[in-house]
């Protein structure tokens, strides 16, 4: 790929498996930016697609590619088995921020998955390029052409390397196959064309199930650390039981590649379960919302019914489990609160998971109306206490929860977790500046990106034109949701809320600064109502409500074995139980 292009560069190394004894873990921080900073999105790197086992002769699959849950393109992948080994081919198209036309990709491996040749042609940011690579036992020879300029290099080739050029996701087909039989601590060799070798470490292997209509797909999920210089990059690779690729996810970049059938409206990943879970469909206005109601087990129902908590999902987290950086935050909350004697409901936002409805017309009021629909559904149940109905919103879901509480008299209490306290415009700019600081860009580039972001805001809010804004960015930004998000004013929304409020925030939250909680409490105190507001900063907890204080854990490693903090649950339950 052109050296001038920024890259993510997940180190893709050779295919040797090295057994290691002892501990393992992912050492990269997976702080996922929560809010849409369109002009600051620096995506650079490789992702993946699928690959069949040796029994299959050929397979074709289409993979959809998403950034921040927004579809930016596709890649159609063909994997063929012949007497000489394997051939992986693909074509596809990716809009900005990647901006790549995959005109042709082909990688050949022998029957033992040793690479033989690579051919790829593409256009990146309107610049055509091609790479031809041949492999022998110890070296890779790359012939590159970009905008008519030719060059070549020869680099060492690790033994049995898995070849992974940037942005050609079909390359992950070989990785998916090679992961068969690996265990935590094993390492795979990767070769990143045309730069050289690296290692990918297997940190965790787990099982998941994906509901697709009436079919259940059993998946193996591999948590890998690509050992880049400086800081590893954590990537999830999902395969089926015969090691065909299902999905690749890079949480730190909010980037997902998933097989087409897995992102259909009737597909749902089972991320967490509880013996009290019961799935249901709730009729909304012209469609249904898919929900899970978790009822306490092995407990006696109170005479007045179960106190009830509704968990409002954030549109950016995808589904009812509220997964962030691989951790099902809302799903774990539901189980923990149910174990403490609360009936808890969570649901897929409209147009995601198994819920109907359309995303393109959704704004904050629409999402709030969906939450009101669920509240009214719960009010009709005969096993809840109608005087103890609490709505909890986390992240930008807190804004939706505020909008719901301001409209719905059936709600008795409001809990805001990690919720921002400013207008949407100010929040996006704050998030963008923080991201640019962490990326360490030059001052000139920083000013350029900030100016572009401001231009986008002005155009969305009808205060300026779209001149100079790339078309792909316009398509992403020019939506009812983003306009409503920019216009949302927390101070104004707070004045409409009559319920008691609990504001919780982790002291180590590096996505939404803890000072937002202090400001929210001030805004709540200005309400012209004699109702309580309590604000608690939870020491040592991060944005995911996980304890990352010094001496506990320094990063998001081994995420799937970790849980939402018991201190958070204790604080929430104590507050709910003390309410009149």
N, C-alpha and C positions, 0 to 999 in steps of 0.2 A: 504494500500500500504506500501511497505517497508519504514521505517523511514529514511533509508540512502539515499533515492532518493530525489533530489531537487524537490520542487513543487511550482506550481503557487498558488494553494489553493484558488480558488474563494470561499468565504464562502458560502456554500450551507446550508440554514437553513430551519426551519420548515415552513409549509405552511400557518400559520395564516397570515391574511391580517390586518395590523394595519393602520388605517387612521390617517394621520398627516395633520395638518393645516399649512399654511404658505409656505415659500420658500423651494426649493429643488435644488439639483445639484450634479454633480459628482466631487469629490474632488481629484481624482487621475490624475496626469499628464500623458497624453497619448503621450509622445514623442516617435514616432516610428523611430527606427534606419533605415536610408534610405539605407544603403549599406550592402552587404552580408558579415558578419563576421561569417563564418561557424563554427569555433571552439569555438566561444564565445556564442553560442545560448543556453541559459538556460531556456528551456521551462518546466514548471512544473505546471500541474493543470488540471482542469476539463473543458470540453466543452460539446457540446450537440447535440441532434438530435430531432426526431419529435414525436408528440403525437396526437392521434385523439380525437374527441369529443365523448360524450356519445352515440351518435346515431350509431357510427360505431362499428362493431363487431371485425374486425381485419384489420390490414394494415401492409405491409412490404415495407420498403424503404431503399435504399442505400445512404449513405452520404460519400462524398469525403472530405478529410482532407488536408489542405494546410498550409505550413509555408513559409512565404515570397513568396506567389504565386506558390510555388513548391509543387506538390502533394506528400505527404508522406504516404498516406494510405487510408483506407476506414473502414466503420462500417455499417454492415447490421442490421437493426433494425426492430423488429416485435412488434407491440402493439396489444394486444388482450383484448376485453371486454367480461367478462363472468358474470354470475349471482352474483358472489361474489366480483366483482370489476375489477381491471386492472392488467394485466401482461405485463411487458416490458422485452423483451429479445434481446440480440445482440451478434454478433461475429464480429471480425475484426482484422486488422493488421496495425501497425504503425511503420514506419522506424525511424531512428534517425532524430532529437534529442530526440524524446520521447521513441522509441525503446520498444514497447509493443505488445505482442501477446494476444489478447482478445479471449481466448478459449471458455469462456462461461460467460454471464452476465444475471442475472434474478432478477428483483425486482417486488414484489407483493404489490399492494395497495388495500384497500377495496373500496367500491363504493363511499365513501366520500374522497378518496385520503389520507387516513391514512396509513402509511407504515406498512407492516406485516413482510415480510422476504426479505433478500437480499442474493444472492449466486453469487460469481464470482470466476473464475479461470483464471490465466494468467501467462505469462512469461515476466519478465522485465529484460533487460540487461542480458539475459541467466539464470536468477534466477526464478524458479517457485514459485508461491505464490497462496494463496486462502484466501477468507474471507467469513465467514458465520455470518450473523447478524440477530437477532430477535428483534422485537420491541414490547414494550407494551405501555401503555398510557404515561409513564413518563421516560422510560429508553430504551437505546439500548445496547444490549449485543453482543460484537464482538468476534468471534473466528478466530484467524489468524494463518496461517502457511506459513513460508517462508524458503525455502531451508531445509526443514525437521524440522525446529524449530517451536514450537507451543507457542502461548501466547494468552491471552484474556484480555478484559477490558469491563467495563460497564460505560457508560457516560450518563448524562442527555439528554433526548430527548425533544426538544421543541414541543409544540402541533402542530399536523398536519404537521410535517416536510416534506419537499421535500428532498429526499435522493440523494446525488450526490458524489459518489466516484471519485477520480482523474482519468482522462483519459478515463472514460467510458461514452462516449458522449450520449448514449441512455438515460441516466438519465435525460437529458434535456427535454425528452418527457413529463414528469410530470410537469416540470416547464412551458412548453409552454401552457399546459392546464390550469394550475393554474393562468396564467397571464390574462385569460379572465375576462374582466370587471374591471381590476385594473386601477388606475389613478395615476398621478404623486404624490409622497408623500407616497403612500402605501408601506408597507413592507411585505415581505414574509419570513417565517422561513425556514432555510436550515440546513441539517445535513450532515457534511462532514465525510464520513466513513474513518477510525474509530475514528476520532479525537474529534468531538463534533459539537455543534450548532453555528449558526451565523445568520446574517440577510442580505437580499438583498432588496435594496430600488429601487422602480420604480422612475426614474428621468424624463422620458419623454416618451410619446406615440405618434407615428406619423404613417402616411400611406405612402406606396410606391406602385409602380406598376413595375412588372417584365415582359418584353416581352420575350416569349419563342416561337419562330416561329410566327404563326398566333394567338397564345393564349396569353392573358394578365392575369397574376396572381395578384390579389390584396393582399397586405401584410400589416400586422400590425407590426411595428417595436418598440420594447421596449428597451429603454436605461436604464440599471440597474447599480447600484453601489453595488458590493459585499463588505460588510463592514469589510474587514480584519483588524486586529490590525495593527496600524501604518499608512497604506494608503489604501483607497478603491481601488478596481479593477473594471474598467468600462467594461461592456460586452453588446453587442447588441444581442437580441434574436428576430428573425423574425418568424412570424407565418402566416398561411393563415387565411381566415375569419372564419374558424371553428376551429382554434387553433391547427392545425397540424404544427409541426415544419418544417420550411424551411431552416433556417440558424442560425448559431451562430458565432459571430465575437468578437475577443479580439484584438482591434487595437494596444494596447501597445506591444503586442507580435507578431504582424503580423501573427496571426493565425486565420484561417477560417474553419468552418465546413459547408458544403452546400449540400442540396439534389442534387442528381446526375443530374437531368434534368435542374437544375438552373445553372450549370457550363458547359452546352453544348455550342457549337460554335455559336448557334443562339439565345442565351439568353443575355438579357441586362437589367440592373436595371435602371429605370428612376429616377435619383437622383436630377435632377434640370431641369427646363423647362423655356422657354422664348417664347413670342408670335411670335418672328421672327425666331424660330427654323425651319429648314427643314432638314430631314434626307435624305441621299443619299448614293449610293455605287459608289466607285471610282475604276476603273480597274487598278490593279497593274500587276506585272509580274507573271501571272499564277493564280492569286486570286484577290479578291476585298477587299478594305478597307472601312469599315463602318464609315461614317462621319456625323457630324451635322454642317450645315452652318447657322449661326445666322445673319440675316440681320436687320438693324435698322428699326423700325416701327415708324409711325407718324413723320417722318423726310423726308425732300426733298433730293433726291439723288443729289450729286454734279455733275456738268457738266462732269467732268473727271471720274466719277464713285466713288464708295466707297473706301476709304483707307482700306487696308485689313491686318488682323493679323491672322497668323497661329499659333495655340497653339500645340506645340510638346509634346506628352505625354511621361511620363517616363515608361519604361517597368514594373517597380516595383509597379505602382499604379493601374494597371489592365485595365482601360478603358479610354474613351475619356474625362470623367469628372474629372479625376485626383484626385480621392478621397484619402485623407490622414486623418487618425483618424476620419473617418466619414464625413469629410468636403469636398464637391466636388469643389476643388480649381479651376480647369480649367473651370468647368461648370459655376461657379460664375463669373470668369473673363470674359467669353464669354458674359454673359448677361450684365455685367456692361459696357464693352467696346462697345457693340452694342448700348446701351442706350446713349453713347457719340458720336455715328456717325461712328462706324467702322463695317465693315463686318468681322465676326470672324468665323474661321473654327477650329474644333477639331475632332479627329478621334481615333478609337480604334487601338492600336498597332496590328501588325500582330499576328494571333493566339490567340487573346483575344477578349472578347466581341463578336461583330457580324462580326469582320474581319476574312478573311480567312488567309491562310499561316500557317507555322509551326514554333513553338517556338524553337525547338531543334537545328535548323540550323541558327538561327538568331544571328547576331552580330551587333556592332555599325554601320558598313557600311550598313548592310541590313536595319536597322531601318532608317538610313539617306536616303537611296534610296526610302523608302516608303514616307518619308516627301517630297522628291523632286517630287515624283509622284503627291502628293496633290498640291504642288506649281504649277506644270504644268497644272493640272486640273483647278485651279483657274485662271490661265492666259488666259484660253479659255472662261471664263465667260465674258459677255458683260456689266456687271454692276460694275466692279472693276476698280480702278485706278492702272494700271500696273507699275506706277512709285512709288507707295507707298505700297509695299508689305513687311511686317515685319514678321519675325519668332521669336517666344518667346519660350524659353525652361526653365523649372523649375526643380530643383534637378538634377538627372542624365540625365533628358531630356535636360538640358542645354548642356551636352556633345554632344548629338545627334544633337541639333540645331547648335552647332559649326561645326560639321562635314558636315551638310547640307550647311551652309553658305559658307564653304570653297570650295564647289563643284558647287553650283548653282548660276549662274549669275543673275537669275531672282529675287533673293532676294535683297531687297534694304536696310534693316536694321535688326539688331540682338539685342535681349533683353535676358539677362541672369539673372535668378532669383534664389537666394539661391543655386548657382552653385559652386561646389568645384574647386580648382585651382591647384591641384597636379596630380601626376600619380595615376592610379588606385591602385597599390600596396600600395603606401604611404597612400592613403585615407582609404583603408580597415584596415590597421594597426592602423591608428588614430582612426577610429570608434570603433575598437575592444578595444583599451586601454581605451577609454572613457566609453564604456559599462562596462568593468571590474571594473573601478573605481566606477561607480554608483552602481554596484552590491555588492561592498565591499568584494570581495573574498580575500582569504589569498594570501600572496606573492607567496607561492609555487604553488598554483593553477593558479595564474595569469601567472607565468612563463611557466607553462605547456601548458596553452591555447595559449599563444603567440607563443610558439615553434611549436605547432600543426598547427596554422594558417600559419606560415612561411613555414612549411613542405608542406602544401597544395599548397601554391603559387609556391614553387619550382617545385612541380610535374606538376602543370598546365602549367607552362612556360618551361617545359622540362629541368629544371635545377636540378632535383632530382627525386627520385622514390616515389611511392605511399605506400611504406612499412610503416606500423604503422598508416596509415590513415584509419579509419573505412569505410567500403564499401559504406554505405549510404551517408557519406560525399563526397566520391569520385564521386558518381553519381550526386550529386548536383553541385559539383565544376567543373567537367570535361566536360564543355560545351563551345561551341564557344562564347557565350555571356560573361561568366565569364573570359575566357582567354582574350578576346578583352578588357573587362573592366579593367583587371589588366594592360594590355599593354598600355592603353590610356594615352597619354601625353598631358596635357592641353597646355603647352608651345608650343609644336610642332603644335598642331591644331590651336592655335591662329595665327601663322605666315601665315596661308593660308586664313585668313579672311580679306576681303577688305572693308566690310561694316562698317558704323558707329555702335557703340556698346553702349548700356545702360546696366549697371550692377546694380542690385537692391538686397538688402539684409536686412533682419530684424536684428535689434540690439540685440534682445533677442533670436535669433536662437540658440538652443542648440543641433541641429543635424549637421549643417555645420557652423563652427565658422565664425563670421562676418569678421575675418581677411582674409578669402578666397576671399572676394570681393575686398579687397585692393590689394591682390596679382594678381587677375585677371586683374585689371586695370593696374597694372605695366606691366604685360605681353602684354596687348593690346597696351600699349604705346611704346613697343619695335618693333612694326610692321613697316616694311619698306614701309609704305603707309601714305599719308597725309590725314587720315580720323580721325574723332573724336571718343573719348571714354569718357563717363560720368559714374561716379560711385556715387551712393547715398545709404547711410545707413539710413534705415527707423526706427526711434526711436520708441521703444515700441512694435515692431512687432516680432512675433515668426516665426518659420519655415513654418507655414501655412499661413503667411501673415495676421494673426489675431492679434489685439491689445491685448497684455497681460501685458501691463505696470502696475506698481503699482498704485492702485486706480481704475483700470479698471476691471481687473480680474486676479486672481492669478493662474489659471490653465485652463485646457481644459473642464471645466464643461459646461453642456448644449450646446454641440457642434452644434447640428443641428439648433439651433436658431441663430447662429453666422455667420458672413460673412467675406469675404476677405475685408481688410481695404480699406476705401474710399481714405485714404492718398496714398496707393499704386496705386490705379487707377488714381488718380489725377496726381501723379508724372509721371506715364507712359504716360498718354494722353498729358500732357504738353510737354514732350520730343518729342513725335511723331508729335505734331502740329507745333513745332518750327523747324523741319527739313526742309531743302530747297526742 
